[in-house]
Amino acid sequence: MSEETTAFEQAKTHLKLVRDFYYHLMVFVFLNLLFVILDRRAGTSGNAVFGLDWAYWLIIFWGIGVAGHAISVFFGDHRAQRMSGRE
């Protein structure tokens, strides 16, 4: 297998990882907007944060997951290999 074919396969794999991340991000944004709307429509109790009773917990913890996904895609193994010259 030539070096060019290997680089092409690595680029193809990375492109799939980036595409999957953006899909995850779109689902995150869409569903959390829906959750915020549902939470706001349900009314708030006296101890709500930003007018939300429960939706902010979903946003916080799922957001941590999305951030971890972004870090693994954009700063993951492939970057370390390229920087160290191990391609």
C-alpha positions as CSV (number, residue, x, y, z in Angstrom):
1,M,0.0,0.0,0.0
2,S,1.4,3.3,-1.0
3,E,1.9,6.3,1.3
4,E,-0.6,8.3,-0.8
5,T,-3.3,5.6,-0.3
6,T,-2.7,5.5,3.4
7,A,-3.0,9.3,3.6
8,F,-6.2,9.2,1.6
9,E,-7.7,6.6,3.9
10,Q,-6.7,8.7,7.0
11,A,-8.3,11.8,5.5
12,K,-11.4,9.8,4.6
13,T,-11.7,8.5,8.2
14,H,-11.1,12.0,9.6
15,L,-13.8,13.5,7.3
16,K,-16.3,10.9,8.6
17,L,-15.4,11.8,12.2
18,V,-15.9,15.5,11.5
19,R,-19.3,14.8,9.8
20,D,-20.4,12.7,12.7
21,F,-19.5,15.5,15.1
22,Y,-21.5,18.1,13.2
23,Y,-24.4,15.7,13.2
24,H,-24.1,15.3,16.9
25,L,-23.9,19.1,17.4
26,M,-27.1,19.7,15.2
27,V,-29.0,17.1,17.3
28,F,-27.7,18.7,20.5
29,V,-28.9,22.2,19.4
30,F,-32.3,21.1,18.1
31,L,-33.3,18.9,21.0
32,N,-32.0,21.4,23.6
33,L,-34.1,24.1,22.0
34,L,-37.1,21.8,22.2
35,F,-36.3,21.0,25.8
36,V,-36.0,24.7,26.7
37,I,-39.3,25.5,25.0
38,L,-41.0,22.6,26.9
39,D,-39.5,23.6,30.2
40,R,-40.6,27.3,29.7
41,R,-44.1,26.3,28.7
42,A,-44.5,24.0,31.8
43,G,-43.9,27.0,34.1
44,T,-41.2,27.6,36.6
45,S,-41.0,27.1,40.3
46,G,-39.4,29.5,42.8
47,N,-36.0,27.9,42.5
48,A,-35.5,27.9,38.7
49,V,-32.2,28.9,37.1
50,F,-32.6,31.2,34.1
51,G,-36.3,30.5,34.2
52,L,-35.7,26.8,33.7
53,D,-36.5,24.0,36.1
54,W,-34.7,21.0,34.5
55,A,-33.6,21.7,30.9
56,Y,-30.3,23.4,32.0
57,W,-29.2,20.1,33.5
58,L,-29.5,18.4,30.1
59,I,-27.7,21.3,28.4
60,I,-24.8,21.2,30.9
61,F,-24.2,17.5,30.9
62,W,-24.8,16.8,27.2
63,G,-22.8,19.9,26.5
64,I,-19.8,18.3,28.3
65,G,-20.3,15.3,26.1
66,V,-20.4,17.4,22.9
67,A,-17.2,19.3,24.0
68,G,-15.4,16.0,24.6
69,H,-16.5,14.8,21.2
70,A,-15.2,18.0,19.6
71,I,-11.9,17.7,21.4
72,S,-11.5,14.1,20.3
73,V,-12.3,15.0,16.7
74,F,-10.3,18.2,16.3
75,F,-7.4,17.6,18.7
76,G,-7.3,13.8,18.8
77,D,-4.9,11.1,17.8
78,H,-4.6,12.2,14.2
79,R,-3.2,15.6,15.2
80,A,-0.7,14.1,17.6
81,Q,0.5,11.7,14.8
82,R,0.9,14.6,12.3
83,M,2.7,16.8,14.7
84,S,5.2,14.1,15.8
85,G,5.8,13.1,12.2
86,R,4.5,9.5,12.7
87,E,2.3,9.5,9.6
